Amino acid sequence: MDIILIPGLWLDSSSWDRVTPALEQAGHRALPLTLPGMESRDSDRSGISRQDHVGAIVNAIDAAEGPVVLVGHSLGAGLAHAAVDARPDRVSRAIYIGGFPTGDGVAETFPAENGEVPLFDWSNFDEADLRGLDQAALADFRERAIPSPEKAANDPQVLTDPRRYDVPVTMICPEFSVEMLKEWIAEDMEPVRELAEIKDVTYVDLPTGHWPQFSEPDELARTILDAIGDER
C-alpha cells in the first residue's frame, strides 16, 4: 500500500523520518511529501495557494499504481480531506492526526507576516500541545521549521464531491482525547461538522502532544499500521 504522508504547518517531508521506517518494514511504501513553497526557508511562497498544496497531494495519488492511504497531520488533515474529495475512488482510508477534515468554505485565520505564517513562539501553544517535547526537541523543531505560505494556510476549503463521505477515516487523537472529540461533535462545533458527516470513522487515543511524529514516533507508526490493517 502506498501511504502518502502530509505534514502540517512549518514542516516538510523530513518531519516523518522517524515514522516511515516502521511503515516500510511492514511492507508498505511510505511517501512523505514536501508541499510547494516548503522546500526551504528561502523558497518563494508568495503565490502558493491552498489549491497548490491540494494539487500536489492529488498528483501523488495519481502517480500511485493503486489505492492509497492518506495521512494528514494537523492542517495537513484538511489538505488531505480536500484530496479525498478530488479522488474519492483512489483513497482507501484517510488518517487524520491532531487535525480535522475541514468543511467546504471554511477558512483558517493563522496570523501571517509578509505572506508567510511563521512558527509561533512556544508561549502561544497550550501545555497539552507541547507534551512530550523537551527543550532539545523544541530547539530541533524550531531549527527545522519553515514558514508556511499564508494562502495555503488561510484560503477557504473547496469541496465538491459528496463521495468523500464514503471514504473510511481514522482519527488519531494526541493532545485531545477521543472523549473530547466526540463531545465537540455532539456540540456541533464548526471544526468537526464535516467529520460528523463521514460514514465510517474510527477514533484512537494516542496520549501525547500535538506532534506525535516527534514525541511518540514508534507508537504513531504502530497506530497508523493498525488503522491500515490488512490493506495492501
C-alpha positions in Angstrom: 0.0 0.0 0.0 1.2 3.5 -0.8 1.0 5.7 2.3 1.1 9.4 1.4 2.2 11.4 4.5 1.2 15.1 4.6 2.8 17.4 7.1 1.1 20.3 8.8 2.3 23.9 9.2 6.0 24.6 9.2 7.1 21.1 8.3 8.4 19.3 5.3 8.8 15.6 4.4 11.7 15.1 6.9 9.2 15.5 9.8 8.1 11.9 9.1 11.7 10.5 9.2 11.2 8.6 12.4 7.8 7.2 11.3 8.5 5.9 7.8 10.9 3.0 8.6 8.3 1.1 10.5 5.7 1.6 7.7 8.2 0.3 5.2 9.3 -2.6 7.3 5.6 -3.7 7.4 5.7 -3.9 3.6 4.2 -0.5 2.6 5.6 2.3 0.5 5.9 5.5 2.6 5.6 8.7 0.5 6.2 11.7 2.8 5.5 15.0 0.9 7.2 18.4 0.9 4.5 20.7 -0.2 5.0 23.6 -2.7 6.9 26.5 -1.1 8.2 24.4 1.8 11.4 23.3 0.1 13.5 25.7 2.2 13.3 28.9 4.1 14.4 30.7 1.0 11.7 29.4 -1.2 9.3 31.8 -2.9 6.0 31.2 -1.1 4.2 34.4 -2.2 2.0 32.8 -4.9 1.4 29.4 -3.3 -2.3 28.7 -2.6 -4.2 26.1 -0.7 -5.2 24.6 -4.0 -1.5 24.3 -4.9 -0.9 22.2 -1.8 -4.0 20.1 -2.5 -2.9 19.7 -6.1 0.5 18.3 -5.0 -1.3 15.6 -2.9 -3.6 14.8 -5.8 -0.6 14.4 -8.1 0.9 12.0 -5.6 -2.3 10.0 -5.6 -2.4 9.9 -9.4 1.2 8.7 -9.6 0.5 5.7 -7.4 -0.4 2.4 -9.1 -3.4 1.6 -6.9 -5.4 2.8 -4.0 -3.6 4.9 -1.4 -3.8 5.8 2.3 -3.6 9.5 3.1 -2.1 10.5 6.4 -2.5 14.2 7.3 -1.1 15.9 10.4 -2.8 19.0 11.8 -3.5 21.4 9.0 -2.5 18.6 6.7 -5.7 16.8 7.7 -7.7 19.5 5.9 -5.5 19.3 2.9 -5.8 15.5 2.8 -9.6 15.8 3.0 -9.6 18.0 0.0 -7.5 15.5 -1.9 -10.0 12.8 -0.8 -12.8 15.0 -2.3 -10.8 15.2 -5.5 -10.1 11.5 -5.7 -12.6 9.6 -3.6 -12.2 6.5 -5.7 -8.5 6.3 -5.2 -8.2 6.7 -1.4 -8.9 3.5 0.6 -8.6 5.3 4.0 -7.7 8.7 5.4 -5.9 9.0 8.7 -6.0 12.4 10.5 -3.6 13.2 13.3 -4.3 16.1 15.6 -6.4 17.8 12.9 -9.8 17.7 11.3 -11.3 17.3 7.8 -12.1 20.9 7.0 -15.5 21.6 5.6 -16.3 23.4 2.3 -15.9 27.1 2.5 -14.2 27.0 5.9 -11.1 29.2 6.2 -8.4 29.3 8.9 -7.1 32.5 10.5 -3.4 31.9 11.1 -1.5 35.2 11.7 0.8 36.0 8.8 3.7 38.3 8.1 4.7 39.3 4.6 2.7 36.4 3.0 4.0 33.8 5.4 2.9 32.1 8.6 6.0 31.8 10.8 6.3 29.3 13.6 4.8 30.9 16.7 6.6 31.5 20.0 6.2 28.5 22.2 4.2 30.6 24.7 1.3 30.7 22.2 0.8 26.9 22.4 -1.1 25.1 25.2 0.8 22.8 27.5 -1.1 19.9 26.0 0.3 20.8 22.5 3.9 20.6 23.7 3.6 17.5 25.9 6.3 15.0 25.2 8.8 17.6 23.7 11.7 18.6 25.9 13.9 21.6 25.3 16.2 19.8 22.9 13.2 18.6 20.9 11.7 22.1 20.8 15.0 23.6 19.7 15.3 21.0 16.9 11.7 21.8 15.8 12.5 25.5 15.6 15.7 24.8 13.7 13.8 22.7 11.1 10.7 25.0 10.9 9.9 26.6 7.6 7.3 29.4 7.3 4.1 28.2 5.6 2.5 30.1 2.7 -0.2 32.4 4.0 -2.7 31.5 1.2 -2.1 27.7 1.7 -2.9 28.1 5.4 -5.8 30.5 5.3 -7.6 30.1 1.9 -11.1 28.7 2.2 -11.5 25.0 1.7 -13.1 23.9 -1.6 -15.0 20.6 -1.7 -17.4 19.4 -4.4 -17.9 15.6 -4.3 -20.2 14.0 -1.6 -18.5 10.7 -2.2 -15.8 11.9 0.2 -18.1 10.9 3.0 -17.8 7.2 1.9 -14.0 7.0 2.4 -13.2 5.5 5.8 -11.4 7.8 8.3 -9.3 7.1 11.3 -9.0 10.0 13.8 -5.8 9.8 15.9 -6.2 12.0 19.0 -2.9 13.1 20.5 -3.3 16.4 22.6 -7.0 15.9 22.9 -8.9 12.7 23.7 -11.4 10.7 21.8 -13.9 11.6 24.5 -13.3 15.3 24.0 -13.6 14.9 20.2 -16.9 13.1 20.5 -18.2 15.9 22.8 -17.2 18.5 20.2 -19.1 16.6 17.6 -22.2 16.3 19.9 -22.0 20.1 20.4 -21.9 20.7 16.6 -18.7 22.7 16.8 -17.7 24.1 13.4 -14.2 22.4 13.1 -15.8 18.9 13.4 -19.0 19.4 11.5 -17.6 17.8 8.3 -16.2 14.9 10.4 -19.8 14.2 11.6 -20.9 13.6 8.0 -18.3 10.9 7.3 -20.0 7.4 7.4 -17.1 5.3 8.8 -14.9 6.9 11.4 -12.6 5.1 13.9 -11.3 7.0 16.9 -8.0 6.2 18.5 -6.3 7.8 21.5 -2.6 8.5 21.3 -1.9 10.4 24.5 1.0 12.8 23.8 1.3 16.3 22.4 0.3 17.8 19.0 3.4 16.4 17.2 3.5 12.6 17.9 5.8 12.2 14.9 8.4 13.8 17.2 7.2 12.8 20.7 6.0 9.2 20.0 7.1 8.2 16.5 7.1 4.5 17.1 3.7 4.5 18.7 2.4 6.7 15.9 3.7 4.3 13.3 2.0 1.4 15.1 -1.2 3.3 15.2 -1.1 4.0 11.5 -0.4 0.4 10.8 -3.3 -0.7 13.0 -5.6 1.6 11.1 -4.5 0.2 7.7 -4.8 -3.4 8.9 -4.6 -5.9 6.1 -4.9 -3.4 3.3 -2.3 -3.8 0.6 
